[in-house]
Amino acid sequence: MRRSAYHHGLVRACQTDVLRTLLLWLTTGLPLCAAAAAPGCAGEALPVEVGDGVLQVRLGAGERASLWIEELGVDIELQLDDGHPVDSAPGRHAAEPVTVRADAAGVARIRYRSLSGSGEPAVQARRRCSGATLDGLIDRFAEQQRAAIGRGEPQAALAALAIAATVRAFAPSDDVRLQGWLAMQLAWLARSGGYLQEARALYRSAELRSATVGDPIGAAWARLGAAQAAMNLGDPDSGAELQAAASSAADAGLPFAAAIAAHDGCIWQRLRGDTAQAAECLAGVAARFSALGEAREQARALGNRATALQMLGRYRDARAELDRAAAAAPELEPRMAAMLAGQRAQAARLAGRYSDALELLRDGLARLDHDAHPLDRAHLLRLLGQTYAVAGEPVRALDYFDAALGIYRARGVDARAAAVQVTMARVLEAQGEYRRAVELLQPAAAALSSHGSRNEALLAALHLARLRWLVGDAAASRDLLLRLHGSETGASWLYFAERELLRVRIEPPDRSAAIEQRLRPLLQRAQASGLLLLQLDIAHALVEQRIARGDREGAMALALEQMQGANDVLARLHSPGLRHALLRRIKPLALASLLQSPSAPLSVEQASAALALVDWMRRSGSGRTAAAFDDDRLGAVERLLTEELLSGEPAEPARRNELMLALQSAPHDSDDGLRERPEPPLLPALEPGEALLYFGLGDRSAGVMIGTDRQWRWHAGLDPQALRSAIGELHAALADGHGALAGIETASAALADALQWDRLLDTTPTRLYVVADAELAALPWAALPRRDGAGPLGAATGIVLLQQLQPQPQRPLRQVRVISAEPAPGQPLAVLPEAADEPAAIAAKWRDRLPVTRLPADLDGIQTGLSAPDGIVHIAAHARADRGLVEESGLWLHDPGRAALRFVSALRLRQIDQRASLVVISACETGYSLSATSFGMGGVAGATVDAGSQAVVSALWPVSDRAARVFSEAFHAALADAEPAPAALQRAIERLRATPALRHPTHWAGWTLLQAGPLLATDR
C-alpha cells in the first residue's frame, strides 16, 4: 500500500534509540492477557459485492459491525464516510480494520479507489472478534493514522506506536489474526525506518500468526517482507528465502506478490555477481508487471535492469531502459520516482554529465520526505558523494558519504556501510592519503567478502591491491592480485578493466603489443558504452604504452581523438568546479608525450606541439562561463557563509551542501566549450634574462619545460609526490606566521631539491614566467634561493604567473579605482586601521598622473570597478581561501544600508564581466585555493583573471594589516613611476624586506602576480 504521512512521522520518530528499543521489545513478544473475545462473534468470511467503485457487505438491518477488509493481492484505498482514505497496511496488500453501519436493507457500503490499474479487485470481509474494548483501540490506532496524513508529526507517530503497543499487549490470546495484523504494521514501519533486523523479526512473527489462523494471504506477504529484509541485510540465504516467498505467493493466488518476490530475486542475483542473468531476469519480471497492469512496479523493474546493464558496460541500452521506465509510469509515487531519478543520475555520472547527475539527484532527494525511507535517502546521498568525488570536490563528497554511512550503521546494514567505506577509500587515495585509505578499506573488504555482492567484494580486494602498491608494498599487491585470479567468476567487465589498468601499473615494463591487445578492446567497450572517465583512464595507459614502444605519432593521435570527444562533455558543464574536474582527467593525456620523454633540447616547433593539447584545455577551462549561476541561489549560499563565518559556528554540512547542490544543479543553456582543433600555442618571444617554466605533473612522473631566449628544453625526472609534499611543508611554515627561520630555510631547501632548482636555470633570471598549475599554486616562488646564494629569488627577479599561454596586448592604465572594506569596531572580524588610510595613501602616489576614484565597498562597487575597462582596481579588505569547498573563497564587503559585512564568493566574482587592466587585492589568502575552480590558479585571484581581468596581485596566506599597507604603497609608487607590474612587485617585496618589522618571509614571500597570459613582445 502507499505510504501515508503517518509513516513519515513514525520514521522521524524512529530515529531515536528509545523507539528502537520499543521496536525490539515488540519483536520479542509480550505476555498476552487472557481477555475474552466478543461473545457470540464468528469470524467467518462475509459476502462482498464489488462494482462501480463500491464494496457492498451484507449484514443485519441497521447493524453496526467491525470488519476486516481483506484485499487479495490488489491495491485499493478505502474511502470512509468521514472523507479520510484508509490505506494503512504494509506491502501493498491489506487487512484493513474498519467500522461500518448497514442500511435498513442490511447493506453496508464502502467506497474504494483502485491504485494499481489492474481492474476490479477481489475482496473479502470478516468480522472482528476482539471485543468492543479492543475494537475501540484498533479504531483509535487507525484514527491516529488518518490524523497524521499530510502532517507527519513525530508526536502523532509516537502516539500511534504507543496505541499499537497497547493493542498488542491487551490482545486476547485467541485473536491471533489481530496480532498478525499488528506485527505486519510494525514490520513495515520498522522497515521504512531502516531497522531491517527488527522488521525481519516482526515479519516472521506475522507469518507465524497468519499461518496459525489459516490465512495464506497474510502469511505469503509476511514471508516476502522477511525475505526482503534479509536481502537488504546481506544474508547469504536471501535467494532461497525469496524463492520460497514467490512459491507461497503463487500458492495463495497472489500473482502480484509473486512478481515482487521474483523481482527481488533478480536483484539478489545481481548482488551476488550474476549480472547478465539478473538483467535477463528483470526483463521478464518487467513484462509480468506490465501484464498485471502494475505500471509503477514495471518502471522499478526497468530501472533496476538499467543498473544491471550499466554494470555490464551496456550504457546505451541502460539509458534506453530508463527512458522506458519513465514512459511506463510518468506519475510515480515519490519514493519510486526518487529511486528512478537516482538510476538516471548514475547513468549521467558514468557518462561524465555531472551537472545532469546533480540535478537528478537533487530532484530525487526533494521527492523523499527528509526523514522517510532513510535507506533510500542514504542511497541518494551515496550517489551524490560519488558524483562529487569524480567531479573533483573530495571534501563535499566525503560529507555526503559520511551522512550515508551514519544511516547504514545506525540500522545495522553492514554490507551497504562497507560499500560506502570502499568508495571513501577511493576518494582518500585520490588525495594521496594512502595509509588512511588502507585503514578504512581493510575492514570494509572483509565485510563485503561475507555480506556483499561478488562484484563488490572483488572490486574492494582489487582496490586494496592498488593501495598496497601505492604505499610501496609491491610484493603484497602482486600476491593479492594472484589470489584474486582464481576467484573472478561472475565479475563484471568493469572489474577486469580495473584489473588490467592495475597490472599495467605494477608489472615490469612491457614494450610488446600485448598490452595494446588487452587494453584496446576495453577502450572500445568503454567508449561504445559512454563510460567517459574509465575511457580516459584506459586511453592514458594506451598512450603511455605506445610512447614506450616508440609509436609517438600513434600515441598523440589517440590522445587527440580522446580529448576532442571529451570536449563535447565540457560544453555541457556550467559549473567551474565540474568543468575543471573533467579537465584534470584529460590532462594526463595531453602531457603524456612530455612525461614519457627524457631530458632533451626542443625546437620551438617541438615545444609548441607538445604544449598544444594542454594549453588548449587551459583556454577551454579558464574563460568565464557563458551562463551565470542563479542569483537567488548564489545569494543563499553567501548568506549562509556570512552567518557561519561571522558567528564562528560552522553550518551543518548538510545545509551547506543542500544549497550548493541547488546552485550547481540548476539548469543552464551553456555551450561554451572549445570546438576547434587545438593549435600549437604561440610561445612568447623571450628577451635576454627572461625564462619560462611550464610544469607537467603526472601521478608517477613529472618534469618541466624550460624556455629562455636561447633555447627550449624538457627537464625530466622530477618526483611528483616529493614535489607536492615539499610545497605543502613550505607553504605551511610560511603561513604559520612568525615561524622559526631555521625551519623555513630547511623547508625552502627541501623544495629546491624537489624542484631540482640548481639544474633548471643557468643563471638567476631578471624575469621569470611560470605557467600556473593548481597543484603548484601554494608554491612561494619569491622565497626560493637565487643561484648565487645572495638572497631570495623575489628580491632579484620579477616573477609572473601565467594562467595560460594565449598572448595578449597590454591594456592601458587610464584610471585608478580604490575600494576599502574595513570592518567597524565591534564586528567579528578584526578592525583594519591601515586599510582605512590605504585609499588616501594610494591616491597620493598617483597624484598628477592618473585620476583616482573611491568606490563603495559593496557588491555594486566591486562590479563597477572590475567591469570598467583600462583601469587599476585596488581592493583592501578581509578575505579567505577555501579549504576544499569551492564556495569558501571570497571577499568581505559591506552590506548596503547596514553596518554588517557581507561575504562575496569567488563564484560570484567569476560571473562578473571583468575588463580591468590590473587588480590589486590587499587581503589575506586571495591567491590560494584547494578546490577545483581553475586549471591554473584558483581562489579569488584565479576567478578574477578567469572572468576577464588582465592581471591580479594577491597573497598566498594571511598577511598583517601593516604589511599589506606597506606593500600596497610601494607597489603603486613603482607603477606610478611607469614600472611594469613584475618590476613593481619586485620593488614592493624589497621594501618589505628593508622594513625591520617586516623582514620575516611571512610578510613578503606570499605576494604574487597572476596574468591571464603573456604580453605581446611589443607591449612588454
Salt bridges, closest charged atoms under 4 A:
GLU49 OE2 - ARG58 NH2 3.94
GLU63 OE2 - ARG127 NH1 2.68
GLU70 OE2 - ARG126 NE 3.35
GLU70 OE2 - ARG177 NH1 2.76
ASP75 OD2 - ARG92 NH2 3.51
ASP75 OD2 - ARG296 NH2 3.71
GLU77 OE2 - ARG2 NH2 1.98
GLU77 OE1 - ARG113 NH2 3.31
ASP82 OD2 - ARG146 NE 3.74
ASP87 OD2 - ARG2 NE 3.56
ASP103 OD2 - ARG109 NH1 2.73
ASP135 OD1 - ARG128 NE 3.94
ASP139 OD1 - ARG128 NH2 3.06
GLU153 OE2 - ARG151 NE 2.83
GLU198 OE2 - ARG20 NE 2.88
GLU207 OE2 - ARG223 NE 2.91
ASP215 OD2 - ARG177 NH1 3.82
ASP235 OD2 - ARG200 NH2 2.79
GLU241 OE2 - ARG200 NH2 2.97
GLU241 OE2 - ARG204 NH2 3.63
ASP264 OD1 - HIS263 ND1 2.94
GLU294 OE1 - ARG92 NH2 2.67
GLU297 OE2 - ARG92 NH1 3.74
GLU297 OE1 - ARG300 NE 2.97
ASP317 OD2 - ARG314 NE 3.02
GLU321 OE2 - ARG305 NE 2.77
GLU321 OE1 - ARG324 NH1 3.07
ASP323 OD1 - ARG344 NH2 3.29
ASP356 OD2 - ARG353 NE 3.07
ASP363 OD2 - ARG367 NE 2.97
ASP369 OD2 - HIS8 ND1 3.17
ASP369 OD1 - ARG12 NH1 3.08
ASP371 OD1 - HIS370 ND1 3.28
ASP376 OD2 - ARG335 NE 2.28
ASP376 OD2 - HIS373 ND1 3.71
GLU393 OE1 - ARG396 NE 3.04
GLU429 OE1 - HIS463 NE2 2.76
GLU429 OE2 - ARG466 NE 2.96
GLU433 OE1 - ARG436 NH1 3.01
ASP479 OD2 - ARG483 NE 3.18
GLU488 OE1 - HIS485 ND1 3.97
GLU488 OE1 - ARG499 NH1 2.71
GLU500 OE2 - ARG499 NH2 3.30
GLU500 OE2 - ARG503 NH1 3.04
GLU500 OE1 - ARG518 NE 2.49
GLU507 OE2 - ARG503 NE 3.10
GLU516 OE2 - ARG546 NH2 2.80
GLU516 OE1 - ARG549 NH1 3.59
ASP537 OD2 - ARG585 NH2 2.96
GLU544 OE2 - HIS540 NE2 3.34
GLU544 OE1 - ARG700 NH2 2.84
ASP568 OD1 - ARG675 NH1 2.93
ASP615 OD2 - ARG619 NH1 3.51
ASP631 OD1 - ARG908 NH1 2.69
GLU638 OE1 - ARG902 NH2 3.36
GLU638 OE1 - ARG908 NE 2.90
GLU644 OE2 - ARG656 NH2 2.55
GLU658 OE1 - ARG655 NH1 3.82
ASP671 OD1 - ARG675 NH2 3.00
ASP672 OD1 - ARG579 NH1 3.24
GLU690 OE1 - ARG1020 NH1 2.68
ASP699 OD2 - ARG505 NH2 3.50
ASP709 OD1 - ARG710 NH1 3.59
ASP762 OD2 - ARG710 NH2 3.68
ASP773 OD2 - LYS587 NZ 2.58
GLU775 OE2 - ARG724 NE 2.67
ASP788 OD2 - ARG786 NH2 2.96
GLU834 OE1 - ARG965 NH1 2.84
GLU838 OE2 - HIS874 NE2 2.54
ASP870 OD2 - ARG814 NH1 2.51
GLU887 OE1 - ARG396 NH2 2.42
GLU887 OE2 - ARG656 NH1 3.57
GLU888 OE2 - ARG656 NH1 2.84
GLU888 OE1 - ARG880 NH2 3.83
ASP895 OD2 - ARG898 NH1 3.15
ASP913 OD2 - ARG915 NH2 3.54
GLU925 OE2 - ARG883 NH2 2.56
ASP946 OD2 - ARG910 NH1 2.77
GLU969 OE2 - ARG965 NE 2.30
ASP977 OD1 - ARG849 NH2 3.52
ASP977 OD2 - ARG987 NH2 3.06
GLU979 OE2 - ARG987 NH1 3.96
GLU990 OE2 - ARG993 NH1 2.96
